[in-house]
Amino acid sequence: MAITTRAIFVATIVICSFLAVCDGEILFSTLKKSLIVDAKHRQGVLMAGEDALTLNWFLNTTLLAGADSGYKSVKLQLCYAPISQKDRAWRKTEDHLKKDKTCQFKIVTVPYKSSNNNYTWTIKRDIPTATYFVRAYVLNANGEEIGYGQNTDDKKVDNLFSIQAISGRHATLDICSIVFSAFSVVSLFAFFYMEKRKAKAGK
């Protein structure tokens, strides 16, 4: 009976592993650090909808010659830093890339070149307030991740940058609101003044 139970357990492990492979499950921990990535921007907190990132990337020269023969494209993404993931399950890092919520914002996907790559990206207006880094995934002909690079270290503490989201208010709306409030107050006083004059005239 013990042998049967053990056999079932082993068979279950094998089947689960087989299904994971068939489903195209890719683990971040299995990817090689194929690219060197740099992100340049102005000093201080960046403003969504206004500021921009200038991105540069090239092949990691420590790789063996021909290691990039299967590289077809590069996908750049904006990713949450650990400090902005704390107590936020919807931003949680998972080793399984299909479940990973670290990099939720696509920047651009371009054909692969080993060097002389650069792209300037204006931060989208819908990017939330948080601390970020940039990651680049190398894709094969099937669009599967087979390598990566990022502008921060493995612990994701260096070269981070902060983005301030748009508050949802606009200067023009604020001005209109002030003008309308002032007009309402003046109108109210004018109304009471006219009513008072009518009352006196009636006497």
C-alpha positions in Angstrom: 0.0 0.0 0.0 2.9 2.3 0.8 4.4 1.7 -2.6 1.1 2.5 -4.3 0.8 5.8 -2.4 4.4 6.7 -3.2 3.9 5.9 -6.9 0.8 8.1 -7.0 2.7 10.9 -5.4 5.6 10.7 -7.9 3.2 10.4 -10.8 1.3 13.5 -9.6 4.6 15.5 -9.5 5.6 14.3 -13.0 2.2 15.2 -14.4 2.2 18.7 -12.9 5.6 19.3 -14.3 4.6 18.1 -17.7 1.5 20.3 -17.7 3.6 23.4 -16.7 5.9 22.8 -19.6 3.0 22.2 -22.0 1.4 25.4 -20.8 4.6 27.3 -21.8 5.3 28.3 -18.2 8.5 30.4 -18.0 10.3 31.1 -14.8 12.1 34.4 -14.3 14.8 32.5 -12.3 15.7 30.5 -15.4 16.4 33.5 -17.6 19.9 34.7 -18.4 20.9 38.3 -17.9 21.3 38.9 -21.6 21.1 42.7 -21.8 22.7 45.7 -20.1 20.0 48.4 -19.6 20.4 52.1 -18.7 17.6 54.6 -18.0 18.3 58.3 -18.1 16.0 61.0 -16.8 16.0 64.4 -15.0 16.7 64.6 -11.3 13.9 64.5 -8.8 10.4 63.1 -8.9 9.2 62.6 -12.5 5.7 63.7 -13.5 3.4 61.4 -15.4 2.3 62.9 -18.7 5.2 65.3 -18.8 8.6 63.8 -18.2 10.4 61.2 -20.2 12.9 58.3 -19.9 15.7 57.8 -22.4 16.5 54.1 -22.5 19.7 52.5 -23.8 20.4 48.7 -24.0 23.0 46.4 -25.5 24.0 42.7 -25.4 25.8 41.6 -22.3 29.4 41.1 -23.4 30.0 38.3 -20.9 27.9 36.0 -23.0 29.5 33.5 -25.4 29.7 34.4 -29.0 26.5 33.5 -30.8 24.5 33.3 -27.6 22.0 35.8 -29.2 21.3 33.8 -32.3 17.7 33.1 -31.2 17.0 36.6 -30.1 14.2 38.2 -32.2 12.9 41.2 -30.3 13.2 43.2 -27.1 10.2 44.1 -24.9 10.7 47.1 -22.5 8.5 47.4 -19.5 8.1 49.8 -16.5 8.2 47.8 -13.3 7.4 48.4 -9.6 10.3 48.5 -7.2 9.9 46.5 -4.0 9.2 49.6 -1.9 6.1 50.1 -4.0 5.0 46.5 -3.9 4.9 46.1 -0.1 1.4 45.2 1.2 0.0 45.4 -2.4 -0.8 41.9 -3.7 -1.8 43.3 -7.1 1.8 44.3 -7.6 3.3 41.0 -6.2 6.4 39.5 -7.8 6.1 35.9 -8.9 8.8 33.6 -10.4 6.2 32.4 -13.0 6.1 35.2 -15.6 2.5 34.7 -16.4 1.6 35.3 -12.8 4.2 38.1 -12.2 2.7 41.5 -11.5 6.0 43.4 -11.2 6.1 44.8 -14.7 2.6 46.0 -15.6 3.3 48.8 -18.0 4.5 48.2 -21.6 6.9 50.8 -23.0 7.8 49.4 -26.4 8.7 46.2 -28.3 11.4 46.5 -31.0 13.4 44.2 -33.2 16.6 42.9 -31.5 19.9 44.5 -32.2 23.1 43.7 -30.1 24.0 47.4 -29.8 23.1 51.0 -30.6 19.7 50.7 -29.1 17.9 53.8 -27.6 14.3 54.9 -27.1 12.8 58.0 -25.5 9.5 57.3 -23.8 7.2 60.0 -22.4 5.7 58.7 -19.2 2.0 57.9 -19.8 -0.7 60.0 -18.1 -2.2 56.9 -16.4 1.0 55.7 -14.6 0.3 55.7 -10.8 2.5 57.2 -8.2 5.2 54.8 -7.2 8.9 53.9 -7.4 10.0 52.1 -10.5 12.8 50.6 -12.6 12.9 49.5 -16.3 13.3 45.9 -17.4 13.9 44.6 -20.9 12.9 41.0 -21.9 14.5 39.3 -24.9 11.9 37.3 -26.9 12.4 34.4 -29.3 10.5 33.9 -32.6 7.5 32.6 -30.6 7.4 35.7 -28.5 8.6 33.8 -25.4 11.0 35.4 -22.8 14.4 33.9 -23.1 16.6 36.6 -21.4 16.4 39.9 -19.7 18.2 43.0 -18.5 17.2 45.8 -16.1 18.6 49.2 -15.1 18.8 48.1 -11.4 20.7 45.4 -9.5 19.3 42.0 -8.6 17.9 43.2 -5.3 16.2 46.1 -7.1 17.5 48.9 -4.9 19.9 50.9 -7.1 19.0 53.4 -9.9 15.3 53.5 -9.0 13.2 56.5 -9.8 9.9 57.9 -8.6 6.9 59.0 -10.7 4.1 61.3 -9.5 0.7 60.5 -10.9 -1.6 63.2 -12.4 -3.8 64.4 -9.6 -6.9 64.6 -11.8 -7.2 68.4 -11.4 -6.3 70.9 -14.0 -5.2 74.5 -13.4 -8.0 75.8 -15.8 -10.6 73.9 -13.8 -9.3 75.4 -10.5 -9.4 78.9 -11.9 -13.0 78.4 -13.2 -14.0 77.0 -9.8 -12.6 80.1 -8.0 -14.3 82.5 -10.5 -17.6 80.7 -10.2 -17.5 80.7 -6.4 -16.7 84.4 -6.4 -19.5 85.1 -8.8 -21.9 83.1 -6.7 -21.0 85.1 -3.6 -21.4 88.5 -5.4 -24.7 87.4 -6.9 -26.0 86.4 -3.5 -25.1 89.8 -2.0 -26.7 91.5 -5.1 -29.9 89.5 -4.6 -30.2 90.5 -0.9 -29.4 94.2 -1.8 -32.1 94.3 -4.4 -34.7 92.6 -2.2 -33.9 95.1 0.6 -34.4 98.1 -1.8 -37.7 96.6 -3.0 -38.8 96.3 0.6 -37.9 100.0 1.3 -39.7 101.1 -1.9 -42.8 99.3 -0.9 -43.0 101.3 2.3 
